[in-house]
Amino acid sequence: MSGLEASHVAEAFASNFVAPVGPQLDAFEHAVNDYLGGGLHCVGLSSGSASLHLALRIAGVGPSDEVWISSMTFAGGIFPVNYLGATPRFFDLSPQSWTIDTAILAEELARANHENRLPKAILPTDLYGQSVDLDALERLATKYGVRLIVDSAESLGSEYGRGRKAGTGGDAAILSFNGNKIITTSGGGMLVTRHRDWATKARFLATQARDEAPHYEHSTYGYNYRLSNICAAIGLGQMRVLDERANRRRAIFARYRTALSRPGIVFMPEPKGYRSSRWLTVISIDPDITGVSREDVRLKLLDHSIEARPVWKPMHLQPLYAGSNYHGVGFDERLFETGLCLPSGSDMSDLQQDEVLFHICALFDDSSQMNGDLG
Ligand SMILES: Cc1ncc(COP(=O)(O)O)c(C=O)c1O
């Protein structure tokens, strides 16, 4: 917490808006819109997954449709496709950005167009703080007349290029304020859209789809998905420190890169013009070059009660999605074998980071010494 949240929460209590409506919720939506550059419509919701569920439903996704998606993503970024009975088709990452490979996507869209089987929506994921290639994706979506929903749950605080912020892409982008994200409302999310009617529809569906009437009247079904005014009050305090948090994460990344620069270790690349928040610092470790595997590092850190996690397991490798269509060359599969998310919390001190680095460097030094001895 920044220390600013408690006063916003106190204001919410004082006004008695302890509900999924209220001035703090309105102010939080405005603050996010301003941060993203304005001119958008922001709807505060109970989670990133709820935001995605609404975006897909408003895009018209249903049981006979396909949604094309980055395979390497978190479960909450795909399960809403299942809620709507649609079928996912998975895409590999580009080695240049570690986000969806737009060349492979373009090829498959052209083929699908020819065969009259275009998807209803494309759902690329901003990965670990890095925006997808919005220009290329928006061009493709327009060319083929498909909806583009960008999963920006991990990228608030990042820039795509030329000053454009992550979270502003496509027909809609979704944000997450889950406890592990760069800013949090304890739990929460947001739908960000350039379409006014999408925002109106999201507010309607998120509050149990109540038609205009003095009694309760429903012509469709809805959800209880609106963000609580109390959680929004926390978010208001967090927005004041968002850039500070992103800068801290970038500084943590820079220290890791300086200390761990050696043959066989690759950091998540940042394409020219992009500015990742480095929500998490992600590395890939080539065991053939370093003599150390991703698991060696993870387990060594775990021995010292330090948590590091493998990158997301690609969804086409998950038992749930066995037999699904996948387009790619297996870059994401190899990254899953070698990729590790290092501790990256904004509140991590330099001393704590030094401890992480000490254990990792010791492993690499032992290994090179052993290789030297053997040599
Ligand atoms: C890529 C991605 N998509 C979607 C979500 C879902 O957000 P939430 O946890 O707020 O439902 C998350 C994170 O939690 C995520 O990392």
The ligand as an SDF file (V2000), in Angstrom:
LIG
                    3D

 16 16  0  0  0  0  0  0  0  0999 V2000
   -2.7720  -12.6380  -18.2440 C   0  0  0  0  0  0  0  0  0  0  0  0
   -3.8680  -12.6180  -17.2080 C   0  0  0  0  0  0  0  0  0  0  0  0
   -5.1350  -12.6420  -17.6090 N   0  0  0  0  0  0  0  0  0  0  0  0
   -6.1520  -12.5970  -16.7370 C   0  0  0  0  0  0  0  0  0  0  0  0
   -5.9200  -12.5510  -15.3820 C   0  0  0  0  0  0  0  0  0  0  0  0
   -7.0980  -12.5890  -14.4860 C   0  0  0  0  0  0  0  0  0  0  0  0
   -7.2360  -11.5160  -13.6320 O   0  0  0  0  0  0  0  0  0  0  0  0
   -7.9710  -11.7120  -12.2190 P   0  0  0  0  0  0  0  0  0  0  0  0
   -7.0750  -12.5180  -11.3490 O   0  0  0  0  0  0  0  0  0  0  0  0
   -8.1490  -10.3120  -11.7270 O   0  0  0  0  0  0  0  0  0  0  0  0
   -9.2640  -12.3980  -12.4900 O   0  0  0  0  0  0  0  0  0  0  0  0
   -4.5950  -12.5140  -14.9040 C   0  0  0  0  0  0  0  0  0  0  0  0
   -4.1860  -12.4320  -13.4960 C   0  0  0  0  0  0  0  0  0  0  0  0
   -4.6240  -12.7140  -12.5270 O   0  0  0  0  0  0  0  0  0  0  0  0
   -3.5330  -12.5730  -15.8430 C   0  0  0  0  0  0  0  0  0  0  0  0
   -2.2440  -12.5900  -15.4360 O   0  0  0  0  0  0  0  0  0  0  0  0
  1  2  1  0
  2  3  1  0
  2 15  2  0
  3  4  2  0
  4  5  1  0
  5  6  1  0
  5 12  2  0
  6  7  1  0
  7  8  1  0
  8  9  2  0
  8 10  1  0
  8 11  1  0
 12 13  1  0
 12 15  1  0
 13 14  2  0
 15 16  1  0
M  END
$$$$
